[in-house]
Amino acid sequence: MSMIGLRQPPAQRISDLPVCGERAPAFPWRNEGPADAVVAFLRHDGCPFAENTVKQLRRWAEDHPHVVVYLVSHGEPGVTGPWLESIGGTGSLQLIQDPSRALYAAWGLGYTRLWHFAGPASLAGVVRLWFRGIRNRSASGTRWQQAGMFLVEDGVITWRHIPASAENFALPPVAISP
């Protein structure tokens, strides 16, 4: 298993966190944000909480096939693909590789504090996931990166979930109408 340790990468400029009712930030490869989609920014590859997010979103996407779901990973592409395959693949989810974390920064997702991923709630969450067969695997990225999930309708953010700690998770409450 790859180890990523606890060293924090160099800081980068982070945009303000977008709020509900605002236009979604642009994707770097086009001049606009997604029109209708869920955009899920993962913790590091190999993280049990990232694995849980992928698995839960795969099921959610099966129930909402008319919604495009983007997974954003800051892990190295050579690790991300094999890690995703080891946990069942992406299904219909669209993977965006962002090793520079530029997309994370554009959507206001910077670094967390140590307590976010090493505090008692997150450590208890790791144990709960372990009993479900979800565990640490080959790692890539940084443990310090904030995760987040956004529901975008007609280019506007209508729901967001920014975890208070690493184990905190929620799926979008409603789907975009087909």
VENVENTA-V793956 format. One record per helix or strand. SS is the DSSP state (A for helix, B for strand). FROM is the first residue (numbers start at 0). TO is the last residue. If there is no record, write none. Layout:
BEGIN
SS & FROM & TO
SS & FROM & TO
END
This chain:
BEGIN
B & 22 & 22
B & 36 & 40
B & 44 & 44
A & 47 & 62
B & 67 & 72
A & 76 & 85
B & 93 & 96
A & 101 & 105
B & 110 & 110
A & 113 & 117
A & 119 & 130
B & 139 & 139
B & 144 & 144
B & 147 & 152
B & 155 & 160
END
